[in-house]
Amino acid sequence: MTLTELVEKVARATGYDYEEAWALTDEIVKAVIRELGNGEDIKIRGLGTFMWVSHGERKRRHPRTKELVVVPPRQVLRFRPSKFFKEVDRGEVQRGSGQREGEAG
């Protein structure tokens, strides 16, 4: 799904016109990016968690020269899906339905 498709779905679901839905979605995306840029983790219930993970300094071999190289420490952004996504992956929830097996709609 592209950002444009997401905006169209938000507009249909909320009754907002396209421009209002675009402004709302754009502001949410900017807020997430801003907080991640400040080093904060983002937890969105039902979706998952965006978190920063620290990787310490480590030594590796250069594949061509076989020289030992020190890789500096760094922060890596990681996404941990919510329990719902894990259930979809295991087949406990039918894809596209939004419901667990055996639940009535």
C-alpha positions as CSV (number, residue, x, y, z in Angstrom):
1,M,0.0,0.0,0.0
2,T,1.3,3.4,-0.9
3,L,0.8,6.6,1.1
4,T,-1.7,7.8,-1.4
5,E,-3.7,4.6,-1.1
6,L,-3.6,4.9,2.7
7,V,-4.9,8.5,2.5
8,E,-7.7,7.4,0.2
9,K,-8.7,4.7,2.7
10,V,-8.6,7.2,5.6
11,A,-10.8,9.6,3.6
12,R,-13.4,6.8,2.9
13,A,-13.4,5.5,6.5
14,T,-13.7,8.9,8.2
15,G,-15.8,10.8,5.8
16,Y,-13.1,13.5,5.4
17,D,-12.4,14.9,2.0
18,Y,-9.1,13.9,0.4
19,E,-7.2,17.1,1.4
20,E,-8.2,16.7,5.1
21,A,-7.3,13.0,5.1
22,W,-4.0,13.9,3.5
23,A,-3.2,16.5,6.1
24,L,-4.1,14.2,8.9
25,T,-2.1,11.2,7.6
26,D,0.8,13.5,6.7
27,E,0.9,14.9,10.2
28,I,0.9,11.4,11.8
29,V,3.8,10.3,9.6
30,K,5.7,13.5,10.4
31,A,5.1,13.0,14.1
32,V,6.4,9.4,14.0
33,I,9.5,10.5,12.0
34,R,10.1,13.4,14.3
35,E,10.0,11.2,17.5
36,L,12.1,8.5,15.9
37,G,14.6,11.2,14.9
38,N,14.7,12.3,18.6
39,G,15.7,8.7,19.5
40,E,12.3,7.9,21.0
41,D,10.5,4.5,20.6
42,I,7.0,4.5,19.1
43,K,4.3,2.1,20.3
44,I,1.1,1.8,18.4
45,R,-1.4,-0.6,19.9
46,G,-2.6,-3.2,17.4
47,L,0.2,-2.3,14.9
48,G,3.5,-2.7,16.8
49,T,6.6,-0.9,18.1
50,F,9.3,1.0,16.3
51,M,12.4,0.9,18.6
52,W,16.0,1.8,18.5
53,V,18.4,-1.1,19.1
54,S,22.1,-0.5,20.0
55,H,24.8,-2.6,18.3
56,G,28.1,-2.4,20.1
57,E,31.5,-2.1,18.5
58,R,32.7,-5.4,17.0
59,K,35.5,-6.8,14.9
60,R,35.0,-8.3,11.5
61,R,37.2,-9.5,8.6
62,H,37.2,-7.6,5.3
63,P,36.1,-10.2,2.8
64,R,38.7,-9.3,0.1
65,T,41.8,-8.3,2.1
66,K,41.1,-10.6,5.2
67,E,42.2,-7.6,7.3
68,L,40.6,-7.3,10.7
69,V,38.3,-4.2,10.8
70,V,36.6,-2.5,13.7
71,V,32.9,-1.8,13.0
72,P,31.9,1.2,15.2
73,P,28.8,1.0,17.4
74,R,25.5,2.2,15.9
75,Q,21.8,2.5,16.5
76,V,19.4,0.4,14.2
77,L,15.7,1.0,13.9
78,R,13.7,-2.2,14.5
79,F,10.0,-2.9,14.1
80,R,8.3,-5.5,16.4
81,P,4.9,-6.4,15.2
82,S,1.9,-6.6,17.6
83,K,0.4,-9.9,18.8
84,F,-2.3,-9.6,16.1
85,F,0.4,-9.6,13.3
86,K,2.1,-12.6,14.9
87,E,-1.3,-14.4,14.9
88,V,-1.8,-13.6,11.2
89,D,1.7,-15.0,10.5
90,R,0.9,-18.2,12.3
91,G,-2.5,-18.6,10.5
92,E,-4.6,-18.0,13.6
93,V,-6.2,-15.0,11.8
94,Q,-7.5,-15.2,8.3
95,R,-5.6,-12.5,6.2
96,G,-7.9,-9.6,5.2
97,S,-10.6,-10.5,7.7
98,G,-9.3,-8.8,10.8
99,Q,-10.8,-11.6,12.9
100,R,-9.4,-14.6,14.6
101,E,-10.6,-18.0,13.5
102,G,-13.9,-19.0,15.1
103,E,-14.9,-15.4,15.8
104,A,-18.2,-14.1,14.5
105,G,-18.2,-11.0,12.4
